Amino acid sequence: MAFDNLVLDKIARSLDSVLEGAFIDVPYALGINQYALPFHAAANLKERSGGRGVIILNLDPNNPFVSYSVGKFTKAVDNTPFFNSLRRIAGMRFTGCVKPAGERVITLDFQRVKMELGDLDEGASLVLELFPSRDNAFLLSQPSGRIISLFKERGDITSPRFFTRNSLYVYPPERAVMDSSVATLEASKPLLAREVYRRLESRAASVGFEKARQELLEDSGLYFAAGTILPAALGQEDAKRVGPEDIYSCFIEDQKSQTRSLKERDLTQRIAKALKTAERKLKNLQDDYAMSQSRMCYVDWGNLLFLYQTEYVPKSTSIELEGIKIPLDPNLNIIENANLYFRKYRKAKQALVTLKQLQEDTKDEIDYLRKKSLEIVKASNRDLVELKAELVLTGYLKDPSRRYRAPKNTRCQPHILTMEDGTRIGFGANGLQNETLTFKMAQPKDLFLHVKDYPGAHVVILDGRRSDAAELLAAELALWLSDLDRGDVMVAERKQVKKNPKRIGLVNLLSYRTIYVNRIRPTSIALFKEAAKG
């Protein structure tokens, strides 16, 4: 539900006052179509937050708005061109907030603090068109007023308000505003948002239009009710007073969970795409392997051609020998055709060796990616960060900052579950944690557990402890981490576990025994959920 003009007027005035003297820091995303412009040195926030806060841009078409907050938020993933262009504002000083009368457009102006040699722009303006279902945002260079980037490109070149990069931005024409000159309720209808008009109509029915209009125009506060921000309470008990800094929290109750959901979705989509590619690759390798196997008969065909040279008729396209019809190249003689089949045989024979190894490697890759998909489901925020680092190391994600260039030095701490008798059971939530647990923390005699023939986490009973209760709980944990409720679990001493050098977290067991778990106990699941948070 779009904000009313009167609400946006109050927000604009508040931003203009609060951000006085502020400097903009590097922006970050809060969620889908939600952006934060951090700032510092805001004089009017010095006592409340040390002058720090964030400008919040919500470009959701259902409820576009701009506000500010002094809260702390979690960064979300966003790599869109418009978001990246907002980085140009970083380091600039806020110089003002302007809103035309009668229109849902707010402009934030910024000025360069220091001009470098060759700089043509003295600053930038961020124009926010907060129209319901047609919201947009434009970053303009100043003083030229040309568009550097825009959130959405709408319309066509014949439209009077068609904008694209490098074109000049033109503000929409000003419209009539709701003020004391509006004499009737009917005249106020096109000037107000639907919910504000409905409440004004209700209030006017009880106190008269003039008094209701006065309350609407003279109320200095903002109120949250009916899923939107209102410019006045208008005698409604459900209207909760809020400040501009509270607006974002009125609509997003748990930004951290929202951001985590976006991170999970981003990782899931990337892994799913890589998995689909690997599965398609395996299918192609299997087809090539089957074709190479079918060519192993070429050595017999070549031998037959040598044995029956006298039966060859020059320029023949085929010959039948011992019940086998052998295709021939008419441009080659019988010996040349035989040698051609010998070459094809040797090539197919070598291909079988190569293709078999490639199939094994691709199967390992598929197992690895399926394991990553499982790890996302139960990962904590720390686990997700480490999982992303692991995917950067393995080449499935790009990391422009190149912070994770030394996988050998990367050591991530696994989770530890401690039983009542003091037995510690370690488990990894990603490949890096698995490697640390199994090959850094575990001793040769410690018991290693893993779900049989299924992707899953490493589980290790540490400190040489052994008991039936510990084995059962560890086996249940291995199944739970693989999203299974029953199945076979392999148990081996750590010294029987060998690292797969090609994939982080994948191992081979030299020998093991198997235990079967019929079901995971509810009390065990409660323990696992608590341990996974750590």
C-alpha positions, 0 to 999 in steps of 0.5 A: 500500500503506497504512502500518502503524499502527506506522509512522504512530506514528513519523511522528506523533512525529517531526512533533510533535518536528520542527515544534515552534515552526514557522509555516505559510506559504502551501500549494501543490500537489505533484501530484494529491492531493498538498499541501505546507504550507511552514513556517519557524522550526522550532527542531529544523531550524535547523541543517539547513535554517534551520528551513524545510521542508514538511509533505507530505500525500499523499491518494492512496487507494492509499498515503495518508500524511503526512510532512515534507521539507526538499527543494525542490519545484515547484508544481503546478496545483490549484484544488480547494475543499479545497486552497484552504481550506488557505490558512486555516492560513497564518500560524498556529503549529504546536502539536502532532501527535496520533495515537489508538492503534490507528487510522490518524488523525493530527491536526495542530493550529495556533494563530492568532498574532494575533487580529483583531477579529471573529475567532471561530476561535482556530486550526485542526486538520487531521485526516488519515484515512489509511485504505487506499482510504478516505482523507480529510482534514478542516479543523476550526475551533478550539475549536468542532471544526466542519468547515470543509472536507473532502477527500471527502464520503462516506456518507449522512446515516444513516451514523454517520460522515457528515460535511459542512461545519459538522458536528462531527468525531468520531474513530473508536473506538480499536482494539487495538494491536500491543504486547508483550501480543500473545502469538501470531502469529495474534493479531497478524495483524489489528493489522498491515498485510499486508506487515508481518505477512508479514515478521513471520511470516517472521522468527518462523519463524527466531527465534521469535515473541517475539524477532521481536515484540521486534524489531518493537516496539523498532526505532526506525527506518523502512525502505523495501521492497516499495513501502511503509514498514516499522516494522522491518527484521526481518532483511530485507536489502532493507529500506533505512533512511529517515527521515520526511523521506525518505518522499516521495522514496521514492515520487516519484522526479522530482516536477519531471517529475510537476509538468510533466506536470500543467502540460502536461495542464492547458494541453492540456485548456484549449487542446483545449476552446477549440479545440473551441469555435472549430471548432464556431463555425466550423461554425455560421458556415459554415452561416449563410454558406451560408444567407445565400448561398441567400437572395441570390435574394430580390432576383429574387423581389422583382423578379418580384413587382413585374413580375407584380402583376396575376397575384396572387390575394389571400390566396395562400400562393404564386405561380409566376412564370417557372417559380419558385414563390415563397412568400407571406405571405397577410396581406400584399399583393403589394407588401408581399411584394416589399418583404419579400424585398428586406429579407431580401436586403439583410440576407443581403447584409450578413450575407455580408460579416460572416460572411466576416470572422468565418470568417477570424477564427475560422480564425485562432483555430483556427490559433493554438490548434493552434499552442499545442498544438504548442508545449506538446510541446517547451516547456521549463519557462520556455516553459510559464510564458511560454505560460501568460502568453500565454494569460492575455493572449489571454483563454484562461486566467484569472489571479487575480493579474493579473500579465500586464495589459500585453502591450505591455511583455511581452518573452520571449527566444527560443531561439538555435541557434548553428552551427559557423560562428557563424551564429545561428538563432533560434526561438520556443517560444511566441507571445511569443517569436515576436513578440520574435524577428521584430519586435524582434531580426530585421533587415529583411534577415534570413531568416524561415522558417515551415512552409507551410500549417501551424501552427508556430514562427517561425525566423529566420537572424539577423545577415544571415547566408545560406548553403545550410547555414543555410537547410537547418538552419533549414527542418529546425528549422521542421518539427521544431517543427511535429512534422513530418518533411518538407514545404514551408517558406516563406522570406522576408526579414523585411521581407516579414513583417507582424504579424497584429494580432489574434493574438499570434505570427501573421503574414502574408507579402507574398511568399516562396519555398518549399523542400522538405525530404525528411527531417530529419537525426538530427544536426539533431534532436540540435541542436534538442533541446539548443537547446530546453532553453535 
